[in-house]
Amino acid sequence: MTTPVAATPVAEAKGLTKRFGDLLAVDDVGFSIAPGETYGLLGPNGAGKTTTISMICGLLSPDAGEVRVMDEVIKAGSPHGKGAIGLVPQDLALYPELTADENLRFFGSLQTVEDLPGRTDVVLDVIGLTDRRGDKVGDYSGGMKRRLNIGVALLHEPELLILDEPTVGVDPQSRNAILESVEALSSEGTAVLYTTHYMEEAERLCDRVGIIDGGRLIAEGTRRELVTVIGEKDRIIFEIEGDGETFAKYLRSLDGVHEASGHEGHVEALVSDAAASLSPLIGRAGDQGLVVRGVRVEEPDLEAVFLHMTGRGLRDE
């Protein structure tokens, strides 16, 4: 995961709103994505993610609000700005009777990609399918098809890559290959908008996360910022030799320790920042005559944030 520097956003959405009859599908949603940043848009089914993505890509006109990509306004029915976007949809958009090489060359010709043979070679290498380039896509595994689907979106070297549930139904090897590809693209400066039902993917990839529910963006920030908002704490578990309860009582008197409990052989402490607290607390244990045999840190994750914000898990239907 990279930490983006302050820069002019590659993509910026402001006040996006969309109704379908009486249904307010997206309600005043706005966010921006910087070069080299991976932004995760998380929400349960029906939260408004796909509608939001459709407006960002210019596939759907907003009732209100605006999308800019590379400072060009994106509108349905207009090509302006869309050359900067690479979209990887949930559904596969490939020709099964063609080879991977033929699929890439066909879609690249539609995009008027310069040096198409060279870009095809590069993309096949990025998605790890060079050795299967001559095989029909219909003979590919589900994971390989997903990887090729991403390859099509990369042909024209987009500044913004949008991936909508790119790892659904894929094998672990292909899933890891997809995640590694996203990490590499982000490190090279590509802005990425990523939606997923797998919280561990968001934890691994996303620099910032926006949580959308009921059509509204209800929270946004880094994992640490979101955890702080809901008051979750880091947990440090010490495996010790000595009087755990006495040490726990001592820890409870220290600044930065919110709660501590001790039992035979171990002590648990809740702290605001485990990284900052760990070394001093180990030193305090030594001062108290305890031998620390092991330490484990459990940091609150995005799942806890998501449950707190929406009242349900990301993968709940």
Residue, then its C-alpha position, 0 to 999 in steps of 0.5 A: m500500500t502506498t501513501p499518496v502525496a498531496a497532488t491535483p486529483v486524478a478523479e474528483a466527484k462532487g455532489l453526485t445524486k441519482r434517482f430512479g423513480d422514488l428511489l434515491a440511489v445516490d445522495d450527494v456523494g463526493f470524493s477525490i482520488a490522487p495519483g498513485e492512490t487506491y481508494g476503496l468504495l465499500g458498501p453492502n449490496g444496494a448501497g449505491k456503489t455501482t450507480t456511483i461508478s457508472m456516473i464516474c465512467g460517464l455511463l450514467s448521467p447524474d441528476a445533480g453533481e459533477v465528475r472530473v477526470m484529469d480535470e475534464v468533465i465526464k458526461a454520458g454521451s461525450p468522449h471527453g475525458k474518458g480516455a483517461i479511464g480504464l474500467v474493469p466491470q463485474d461481468l467479463a467483457l471478453y470473446p471466448e473463441l479468441t485467444a488472449d492475444e487476439n482479445l487484447r489486439f481487438f480491444g486495443s484497436l478500438q482504443t487506437v492504442e499506439d504500438l499495440p503489439g508492444r502494449t499487448d506484450v507489456v499487459l500480458d506480462v503485468i497480468g501474468l498470462t504471457d505463457r497462455r497468450g495463444d490459448k482460447v479464452g474459453d479454455y481459461s479458468g475463471g481467475m485467468k479470465r478476470r486477469l485478462n479482463i483487467g488487461v483490456a482496461l490497461l491497454h491504453e495506460p489509463e490514469l484512473l483504473i476502476l475495478d468493480e469486484p475484480t476477484v469474485g469467484v477466482d482461485p487464490q492464486s489468481r486473486n493474489a496475482i490480481l492484488e499484486s498487479v493493483e499494488a504495482l500499478s498504484s506504485e507506478g502512479t495510477a489512481v485506482l478506484y476499487t470496490t470489493h466484498y472482501m474486507e481483507e482486500a481493502e485492508r491490503l490495497c486501499d490508502r483511503v476508504g469511503i463507506i457508502d450506505g443507503g446512497r450516502l457516503i457516511a464515512e471516509g478516511t484511512r483505516r487508522e482515521l476511521v478506527t479512531v472515529i468509532g473509538e476502537k483501540d489496539r490490543i496488546i497481549f503480553e505472554i509473561e512470567g510473573d504476576g499478571e494481575t499486579f502488572a495489569k493494575y500498574l498498567r491501568s495507572l499509565d497514560g495511554v492505557h485505556e484498560a488492562s487485565g491480567h491472568e496467569g501467564h498473560v496480560e492484555a492492554l487496550v491502547s490508542d496506538a500500539a506502535a507507539s506504546l509497545s516498546p515503553l510497555i515492554g520496558r515497564a514490564g522489565d521494571q516490574g520484574l516480569v519476563v516477557r516471553g512473547v507479544r501479540v498486537e491486534e489492531p481493529d480492522l475495517e470490518a469493525v468500522f463497517l459493522h459500527m457504521t452500517g450495522r451489518g457485515l460487508r458481505d451480508e445480503 
